[in-house]
Amino acid sequence: MDKLFNLYSSEGCHLCELAFEICNKVIPSNKINVVDIVDDEKLVEFYGIHIPVLERISIHSDDNEKLYWPFSLEQVLQLIE
C-alpha cells in the first residue's frame, strides 16, 4: 500500500474513536496519522464541525480524497483501493 492516511480528529471525540476503530480494521496503524485539529487554527476552520475526516494521501500522485463522518467500513475499503 503506497498510500498514507490522515484521520483528522480531536482528543475525547467519541465519533473520532469510532472512526479510528473502523479504519484500524483495514489500514495498518503505521499508515494512519491521527491529527488533532485543536492545535491548528486552520485545521479547526476546515474540519471543526466535520470531524472525524479520513484523508487518503497518495504518495505518487495528487489524487487525495476525503471521507467525512459518518463513513462505513465499506467506504474506507473503497478509499484504500
PDB file as gemmi writes it, atoms N, CA and C in Angstrom:
CRYST1    1.000    1.000    1.000  90.00  90.00  90.00 P 1                      
ATOM      1  N   MET A   1       0.854  -1.174   0.000  1.00  0.00           N  
ATOM      2  CA  MET A   1       0.000   0.000   0.000  1.00  0.00           C  
ATOM      3  C   MET A   1       0.896   1.231   0.000  1.00  0.00           C  
ATOM      4  N   ASP A   2       0.867   1.981  -1.078  1.00  0.00           N  
ATOM      5  CA  ASP A   2       1.700   3.177  -1.167  1.00  0.00           C  
ATOM      6  C   ASP A   2       0.903   4.432  -0.854  1.00  0.00           C  
ATOM      7  N   LYS A   3      -0.055   4.272   0.014  1.00  0.00           N  
ATOM      8  CA  LYS A   3      -0.876   5.401   0.435  1.00  0.00           C  
ATOM      9  C   LYS A   3      -0.762   5.569   1.943  1.00  0.00           C  
ATOM     10  N   LEU A   4      -0.873   6.806   2.360  1.00  0.00           N  
ATOM     11  CA  LEU A   4      -0.929   7.136   3.782  1.00  0.00           C  
ATOM     12  C   LEU A   4      -2.276   7.796   4.032  1.00  0.00           C  
ATOM     13  N   PHE A   5      -2.655   7.858   5.302  1.00  0.00           N  
ATOM     14  CA  PHE A   5      -3.959   8.406   5.647  1.00  0.00           C  
ATOM     15  C   PHE A   5      -3.841   9.320   6.854  1.00  0.00           C  
ATOM     16  N   ASN A   6      -4.523  10.460   6.775  1.00  0.00           N  
ATOM     17  CA  ASN A   6      -4.680  11.342   7.921  1.00  0.00           C  
ATOM     18  C   ASN A   6      -6.095  11.164   8.448  1.00  0.00           C  
ATOM     19  N   LEU A   7      -6.203  11.002   9.740  1.00  0.00           N  
ATOM     20  CA  LEU A   7      -7.515  10.987  10.384  1.00  0.00           C  
ATOM     21  C   LEU A   7      -7.590  12.249  11.235  1.00  0.00           C  
ATOM     22  N   TYR A   8      -8.320  13.230  10.746  1.00  0.00           N  
ATOM     23  CA  TYR A   8      -8.476  14.492  11.467  1.00  0.00           C  
ATOM     24  C   TYR A   8      -9.493  14.277  12.577  1.00  0.00           C  
ATOM     25  N   SER A   9      -9.098  14.640  13.792  1.00  0.00           N  
ATOM     26  CA  SER A   9      -9.936  14.364  14.957  1.00  0.00           C  
ATOM     27  C   SER A   9      -9.591  15.336  16.074  1.00  0.00           C  
ATOM     28  N   SER A  10     -10.152  15.074  17.238  1.00  0.00           N  
ATOM     29  CA  SER A  10      -9.740  15.798  18.440  1.00  0.00           C  
ATOM     30  C   SER A  10      -9.843  14.852  19.630  1.00  0.00           C  
ATOM     31  N   GLU A  11      -9.014  15.106  20.601  1.00  0.00           N  
ATOM     32  CA  GLU A  11      -8.970  14.251  21.779  1.00  0.00           C  
ATOM     33  C   GLU A  11     -10.321  14.262  22.492  1.00  0.00           C  
ATOM     34  N   GLY A  12     -10.763  13.085  22.886  1.00  0.00           N  
ATOM     35  CA  GLY A  12     -12.018  12.977  23.605  1.00  0.00           C  
ATOM     36  C   GLY A  12     -13.248  12.921  22.716  1.00  0.00           C  
ATOM     37  N   CYS A  13     -13.062  12.909  21.412  1.00  0.00           N  
ATOM     38  CA  CYS A  13     -14.174  12.853  20.460  1.00  0.00           C  
ATOM     39  C   CYS A  13     -14.593  11.397  20.272  1.00  0.00           C  
ATOM     40  N   HIS A  14     -15.776  11.055  20.748  1.00  0.00           N  
ATOM     41  CA  HIS A  14     -16.267   9.682  20.667  1.00  0.00           C  
ATOM     42  C   HIS A  14     -16.403   9.217  19.218  1.00  0.00           C  
ATOM     43  N   LEU A  15     -16.893  10.066  18.350  1.00  0.00           N  
ATOM     44  CA  LEU A  15     -17.021   9.705  16.943  1.00  0.00           C  
ATOM     45  C   LEU A  15     -15.658   9.462  16.302  1.00  0.00           C  
ATOM     46  N   CYS A  16     -14.664  10.233  16.724  1.00  0.00           N  
ATOM     47  CA  CYS A  16     -13.308  10.051  16.206  1.00  0.00           C  
ATOM     48  C   CYS A  16     -12.742   8.702  16.638  1.00  0.00           C  
ATOM     49  N   GLU A  17     -13.044   8.293  17.855  1.00  0.00           N  
ATOM     50  CA  GLU A  17     -12.604   6.986  18.328  1.00  0.00           C  
ATOM     51  C   GLU A  17     -13.264   5.873  17.517  1.00  0.00           C  
ATOM     52  N   LEU A  18     -14.550   6.021  17.213  1.00  0.00           N  
ATOM     53  CA  LEU A  18     -15.245   5.040  16.376  1.00  0.00           C  
ATOM     54  C   LEU A  18     -14.633   4.988  14.975  1.00  0.00           C  
ATOM     55  N   ALA A  19     -14.349   6.143  14.421  1.00  0.00           N  
ATOM     56  CA  ALA A  19     -13.742   6.207  13.092  1.00  0.00           C  
ATOM     57  C   ALA A  19     -12.386   5.527  13.082  1.00  0.00           C  
ATOM     58  N   PHE A  20     -11.592   5.748  14.132  1.00  0.00           N  
ATOM     59  CA  PHE A  20     -10.273   5.114  14.211  1.00  0.00           C  
ATOM     60  C   PHE A  20     -10.418   3.596  14.275  1.00  0.00           C  
ATOM     61  N   GLU A  21     -11.374   3.107  15.040  1.00  0.00           N  
ATOM     62  CA  GLU A  21     -11.609   1.660  15.128  1.00  0.00           C  
ATOM     63  C   GLU A  21     -11.952   1.088  13.762  1.00  0.00           C  
ATOM     64  N   ILE A  22     -12.809   1.768  13.011  1.00  0.00           N  
ATOM     65  CA  ILE A  22     -13.171   1.311  11.669  1.00  0.00           C  
ATOM     66  C   ILE A  22     -11.937   1.286  10.772  1.00  0.00           C  
ATOM     67  N   CYS A  23     -11.197   2.367  10.774  1.00  0.00           N  
ATOM     68  CA  CYS A  23     -10.016   2.478   9.911  1.00  0.00           C  
ATOM     69  C   CYS A  23      -8.962   1.439  10.273  1.00  0.00           C  
ATOM     70  N   ASN A  24      -8.780   1.222  11.550  1.00  0.00           N  
ATOM     71  CA  ASN A  24      -7.743   0.312  12.035  1.00  0.00           C  
ATOM     72  C   ASN A  24      -8.012  -1.141  11.633  1.00  0.00           C  
ATOM     73  N   LYS A  25      -9.239  -1.462  11.264  1.00  0.00           N  
ATOM     74  CA  LYS A  25      -9.576  -2.821  10.821  1.00  0.00           C  
ATOM     75  C   LYS A  25      -8.971  -3.134   9.456  1.00  0.00           C  
ATOM     76  N   VAL A  26      -8.783  -2.111   8.628  1.00  0.00           N  
ATOM     77  CA  VAL A  26      -8.346  -2.359   7.252  1.00  0.00           C  
ATOM     78  C   VAL A  26      -7.114  -1.560   6.819  1.00  0.00           C  
ATOM     79  N   ILE A  27      -6.681  -0.623   7.643  1.00  0.00           N  
ATOM     80  CA  ILE A  27      -5.492   0.174   7.335  1.00  0.00           C  
ATOM     81  C   ILE A  27      -4.461  -0.096   8.427  1.00  0.00           C  
ATOM     82  N   PRO A  28      -3.240  -0.493   8.058  1.00  0.00           N  
ATOM     83  CA  PRO A  28      -2.204  -0.708   9.067  1.00  0.00           C  
ATOM     84  C   PRO A  28      -1.971   0.562   9.895  1.00  0.00           C  
ATOM     85  N   SER A  29      -1.770   0.380  11.188  1.00  0.00           N  
ATOM     86  CA  SER A  29      -1.635   1.538  12.082  1.00  0.00           C  
ATOM     87  C   SER A  29      -0.466   2.445  11.698  1.00  0.00           C  
ATOM     88  N   ASN A  30       0.570   1.891  11.072  1.00  0.00           N  
ATOM     89  CA  ASN A  30       1.702   2.737  10.666  1.00  0.00           C  
ATOM     90  C   ASN A  30       1.391   3.553   9.411  1.00  0.00           C  
ATOM     91  N   LYS A  31       0.192   3.375   8.838  1.00  0.00           N  
ATOM     92  CA  LYS A  31      -0.224   4.145   7.663  1.00  0.00           C  
ATOM     93  C   LYS A  31      -1.264   5.213   8.015  1.00  0.00           C  
ATOM     94  N   ILE A  32      -1.686   5.238   9.299  1.00  0.00           N  
ATOM     95  CA  ILE A  32      -2.682   6.211   9.747  1.00  0.00           C  
ATOM     96  C   ILE A  32      -2.009   7.236  10.649  1.00  0.00           C  
ATOM     97  N   ASN A  33      -2.115   8.491  10.263  1.00  0.00           N  
ATOM     98  CA  ASN A  33      -1.615   9.594  11.073  1.00  0.00           C  
ATOM     99  C   ASN A  33      -2.827  10.289  11.698  1.00  0.00           C  
ATOM    100  N   VAL A  34      -2.976  10.176  13.011  1.00  0.00           N  
ATOM    101  CA  VAL A  34      -4.089  10.837  13.692  1.00  0.00           C  
ATOM    102  C   VAL A  34      -3.675  12.285  13.960  1.00  0.00           C  
ATOM    103  N   VAL A  35      -4.451  13.209  13.406  1.00  0.00           N  
ATOM    104  CA  VAL A  35      -4.137  14.637  13.504  1.00  0.00           C  
ATOM    105  C   VAL A  35      -5.164  15.299  14.412  1.00  0.00           C  
ATOM    106  N   ASP A  36      -4.706  15.799  15.556  1.00  0.00           N  
ATOM    107  CA  ASP A  36      -5.579  16.532  16.474  1.00  0.00           C  
ATOM    108  C   ASP A  36      -5.692  17.956  15.953  1.00  0.00           C  
ATOM    109  N   ILE A  37      -6.874  18.326  15.520  1.00  0.00           N  
ATOM    110  CA  ILE A  37      -7.060  19.632  14.873  1.00  0.00           C  
ATOM    111  C   ILE A  37      -7.002  20.799  15.849  1.00  0.00           C  
ATOM    112  N   VAL A  38      -7.162  20.529  17.140  1.00  0.00           N  
ATOM    113  CA  VAL A  38      -7.282  21.588  18.144  1.00  0.00           C  
ATOM    114  C   VAL A  38      -6.066  22.507  18.174  1.00  0.00           C  
ATOM    115  N   ASP A  39      -4.890  21.980  17.868  1.00  0.00           N  
ATOM    116  CA  ASP A  39      -3.670  22.771  17.946  1.00  0.00           C  
ATOM    117  C   ASP A  39      -3.393  23.615  16.705  1.00  0.00           C  
ATOM    118  N   ASP A  40      -4.264  23.541  15.715  1.00  0.00           N  
ATOM    119  CA  ASP A  40      -4.024  24.249  14.463  1.00  0.00           C  
ATOM    120  C   ASP A  40      -5.293  24.999  14.051  1.00  0.00           C  
ATOM    121  N   GLU A  41      -5.233  26.314  14.131  1.00  0.00           N  
ATOM    122  CA  GLU A  41      -6.390  27.164  13.845  1.00  0.00           C  
ATOM    123  C   GLU A  41      -6.972  26.912  12.453  1.00  0.00           C  
ATOM    124  N   LYS A  42      -6.102  26.708  11.479  1.00  0.00           N  
ATOM    125  CA  LYS A  42      -6.551  26.473  10.108  1.00  0.00           C  
ATOM    126  C   LYS A  42      -7.301  25.140  10.001  1.00  0.00           C  
ATOM    127  N   LEU A  43      -6.799  24.106  10.678  1.00  0.00           N  
ATOM    128  CA  LEU A  43      -7.477  22.810  10.660  1.00  0.00           C  
ATOM    129  C   LEU A  43      -8.832  22.891  11.361  1.00  0.00           C  
ATOM    130  N   VAL A  44      -8.905  23.646  12.443  1.00  0.00           N  
ATOM    131  CA  VAL A  44     -10.188  23.842  13.126  1.00  0.00           C  
ATOM    132  C   VAL A  44     -11.174  24.502  12.175  1.00  0.00           C  
ATOM    133  N   GLU A  45     -10.696  25.480  11.419  1.00  0.00           N  
ATOM    134  CA  GLU A  45     -11.553  26.171  10.457  1.00  0.00           C  
ATOM    135  C   GLU A  45     -12.050  25.206   9.373  1.00  0.00           C  
ATOM    136  N   PHE A  46     -11.165  24.355   8.852  1.00  0.00           N  
ATOM    137  CA  PHE A  46     -11.526  23.423   7.785  1.00  0.00           C  
ATOM    138  C   PHE A  46     -12.409  22.274   8.270  1.00  0.00           C  
ATOM    139  N   TYR A  47     -12.057  21.682   9.426  1.00  0.00           N  
ATOM    140  CA  TYR A  47     -12.661  20.421   9.835  1.00  0.00           C  
ATOM    141  C   TYR A  47     -13.457  20.473  11.136  1.00  0.00           C  
ATOM    142  N   GLY A  48     -13.477  21.606  11.801  1.00  0.00           N  
ATOM    143  CA  GLY A  48     -14.056  21.708  13.133  1.00  0.00           C  
ATOM    144  C   GLY A  48     -15.415  21.070  13.321  1.00  0.00           C  
ATOM    145  N   ILE A  49     -16.337  21.306  12.406  1.00  0.00           N  
ATOM    146  CA  ILE A  49     -17.679  20.736  12.570  1.00  0.00           C  
ATOM    147  C   ILE A  49     -17.855  19.442  11.787  1.00  0.00           C  
ATOM    148  N   HIS A  50     -16.791  18.981  11.137  1.00  0.00           N  
ATOM    149  CA  HIS A  50     -16.893  17.796  10.291  1.00  0.00           C  
ATOM    150  C   HIS A  50     -16.164  16.576  10.844  1.00  0.00           C  
ATOM    151  N   ILE A  51     -15.350  16.731  11.869  1.00  0.00           N  
ATOM    152  CA  ILE A  51     -14.550  15.597  12.329  1.00  0.00           C  
ATOM    153  C   ILE A  51     -15.431  14.465  12.823  1.00  0.00           C  
ATOM    154  N   PRO A  52     -14.964  13.263  12.641  1.00  0.00           N  
ATOM    155  CA  PRO A  52     -13.703  12.834  12.038  1.00  0.00           C  
ATOM    156  C   PRO A  52     -13.746  12.879  10.508  1.00  0.00           C  
ATOM    157  N   VAL A  53     -12.569  13.132   9.945  1.00  0.00           N  
ATOM    158  CA  VAL A  53     -12.400  13.144   8.492  1.00  0.00           C  
ATOM    159  C   VAL A  53     -11.189  12.281   8.170  1.00  0.00           C  
ATOM    160  N   LEU A  54     -11.380  11.334   7.261  1.00  0.00           N  
ATOM    161  CA  LEU A  54     -10.282  10.477   6.821  1.00  0.00           C  
ATOM    162  C   LEU A  54      -9.813  10.956   5.457  1.00  0.00           C  
ATOM    163  N   GLU A  55      -8.520  11.237   5.348  1.00  0.00           N  
ATOM    164  CA  GLU A  55      -7.944  11.727   4.099  1.00  0.00           C  
ATOM    165  C   GLU A  55      -6.924  10.723   3.575  1.00  0.00           C  
ATOM    166  N   ARG A  56      -7.090  10.336   2.325  1.00  0.00           N  
ATOM    167  CA  ARG A  56      -6.103   9.481   1.662  1.00  0.00           C  
ATOM    168  C   ARG A  56      -5.050  10.370   1.026  1.00  0.00           C  
ATOM    169  N   ILE A  57      -3.792  10.062   1.285  1.00  0.00           N  
ATOM    170  CA  ILE A  57      -2.679  10.808   0.705  1.00  0.00           C  
ATOM    171  C   ILE A  57      -1.913   9.847  -0.179  1.00  0.00           C  
ATOM    172  N   SER A  58      -2.002  10.029  -1.470  1.00  0.00           N  
ATOM    173  CA  SER A  58      -1.289   9.170  -2.406  1.00  0.00           C  
ATOM    174  C   SER A  58       0.122   9.695  -2.578  1.00  0.00           C  
ATOM    175  N   ILE A  59       1.073   8.840  -2.377  1.00  0.00           N  
ATOM    176  CA  ILE A  59       2.478   9.236  -2.407  1.00  0.00           C  
ATOM    177  C   ILE A  59       2.935   9.610  -3.815  1.00  0.00           C  
ATOM    178  N   HIS A  60       2.435   8.891  -4.814  1.00  0.00           N  
ATOM    179  CA  HIS A  60       2.928   9.082  -6.177  1.00  0.00           C  
ATOM    180  C   HIS A  60       1.972   9.860  -7.083  1.00  0.00           C  
ATOM    181  N   SER A  61       0.925  10.415  -6.523  1.00  0.00           N  
ATOM    182  CA  SER A  61       0.001  11.206  -7.344  1.00  0.00           C  
ATOM    183  C   SER A  61      -0.728  12.223  -6.469  1.00  0.00           C  
ATOM    184  N   ASP A  62      -1.536  13.040  -7.102  1.00  0.00           N  
ATOM    185  CA  ASP A  62      -2.273  14.077  -6.392  1.00  0.00           C  
ATOM    186  C   ASP A  62      -3.751  13.735  -6.254  1.00  0.00           C  
ATOM    187  N   ASP A  63      -4.074  12.444  -6.166  1.00  0.00           N  
ATOM    188  CA  ASP A  63      -5.484  12.064  -6.102  1.00  0.00           C  
ATOM    189  C   ASP A  63      -5.968  11.898  -4.663  1.00  0.00           C  
ATOM    190  N   ASN A  64      -5.579  12.828  -3.807  1.00  0.00           N  
ATOM    191  CA  ASN A  64      -6.033  12.786  -2.418  1.00  0.00           C  
ATOM    192  C   ASN A  64      -7.557  12.861  -2.384  1.00  0.00           C  
ATOM    193  N   GLU A  65      -8.132  12.107  -1.478  1.00  0.00           N  
ATOM    194  CA  GLU A  65      -9.588  12.079  -1.345  1.00  0.00           C  
ATOM    195  C   GLU A  65      -9.924  12.042   0.135  1.00  0.00           C  
ATOM    196  N   LYS A  66     -11.103  12.553   0.505  1.00  0.00           N  
ATOM    197  CA  LYS A  66     -11.514  12.611   1.908  1.00  0.00           C  
ATOM    198  C   LYS A  66     -12.865  11.958   2.101  1.00  0.00           C  
ATOM    199  N   LEU A  67     -13.005  11.331   3.253  1.00  0.00           N  
ATOM    200  CA  LEU A  67     -14.296  10.817   3.704  1.00  0.00           C  
ATOM    201  C   LEU A  67     -14.685  11.607   4.944  1.00  0.00           C  
ATOM    202  N   TYR A  68     -15.874  12.157   4.924  1.00  0.00           N  
ATOM    203  CA  TYR A  68     -16.391  12.899   6.064  1.00  0.00           C  
ATOM    204  C   TYR A  68     -17.346  12.000   6.841  1.00  0.00           C  
ATOM    205  N   TRP A  69     -17.313  12.116   8.149  1.00  0.00           N  
ATOM    206  CA  TRP A  69     -18.172  11.315   9.004  1.00  0.00           C  
ATOM    207  C   TRP A  69     -19.621  11.644   8.735  1.00  0.00           C  
ATOM    208  N   PRO A  70     -20.518  10.694   8.712  1.00  0.00           N  
ATOM    209  CA  PRO A  70     -20.307   9.289   9.033  1.00  0.00           C  
ATOM    210  C   PRO A  70     -19.832   8.508   7.806  1.00  0.00           C  
ATOM    211  N   PHE A  71     -18.882   7.604   8.026  1.00  0.00           N  
ATOM    212  CA  PHE A  71     -18.457   6.704   6.966  1.00  0.00           C  
ATOM    213  C   PHE A  71     -18.405   5.285   7.506  1.00  0.00           C  
ATOM    214  N   SER A  72     -18.539   4.346   6.584  1.00  0.00           N  
ATOM    215  CA  SER A  72     -18.613   2.934   6.948  1.00  0.00           C  
ATOM    216  C   SER A  72     -17.319   2.216   6.588  1.00  0.00           C  
ATOM    217  N   LEU A  73     -17.213   0.993   7.052  1.00  0.00           N  
ATOM    218  CA  LEU A  73     -16.063   0.164   6.706  1.00  0.00           C  
ATOM    219  C   LEU A  73     -15.990  -0.017   5.192  1.00  0.00           C  
ATOM    220  N   GLU A  74     -17.116  -0.190   4.553  1.00  0.00           N  
ATOM    221  CA  GLU A  74     -17.154  -0.362   3.100  1.00  0.00           C  
ATOM    222  C   GLU A  74     -16.614   0.875   2.381  1.00  0.00           C  
ATOM    223  N   GLN A  75     -16.958   2.049   2.877  1.00  0.00           N  
ATOM    224  CA  GLN A  75     -16.453   3.282   2.266  1.00  0.00           C  
ATOM    225  C   GLN A  75     -14.938   3.411   2.453  1.00  0.00           C  
ATOM    226  N   VAL A  76     -14.450   3.008   3.619  1.00  0.00           N  
ATOM    227  CA  VAL A  76     -13.000   3.042   3.859  1.00  0.00           C  
ATOM    228  C   VAL A  76     -12.310   2.069   2.906  1.00  0.00           C  
ATOM    229  N   LEU A  77     -12.890   0.888   2.732  1.00  0.00           N  
ATOM    230  CA  LEU A  77     -12.306  -0.094   1.804  1.00  0.00           C  
ATOM    231  C   LEU A  77     -12.250   0.471   0.390  1.00  0.00           C  
ATOM    232  N   GLN A  78     -13.265   1.174  -0.041  1.00  0.00           N  
ATOM    233  CA  GLN A  78     -13.245   1.803  -1.368  1.00  0.00           C  
ATOM    234  C   GLN A  78     -12.164   2.865  -1.443  1.00  0.00           C  
ATOM    235  N   LEU A  79     -11.985   3.606  -0.370  1.00  0.00           N  
ATOM    236  CA  LEU A  79     -10.977   4.669  -0.356  1.00  0.00           C  
ATOM    237  C   LEU A  79      -9.562   4.117  -0.461  1.00  0.00           C  
ATOM    238  N   ILE A  80      -9.321   2.965   0.139  1.00  0.00           N  
ATOM    239  CA  ILE A  80      -7.942   2.447   0.158  1.00  0.00           C  
ATOM    240  C   ILE A  80      -7.578   1.669  -1.110  1.00  0.00           C  
ATOM    241  N   GLU A  81      -8.547   1.394  -1.951  1.00  0.00           N  
ATOM    242  CA  GLU A  81      -8.250   0.669  -3.193  1.00  0.00           C  
ATOM    243  C   GLU A  81      -7.400   1.480  -4.139  1.00  0.00           C  
TER     244      GLU A  81                                                      
END                                                                             
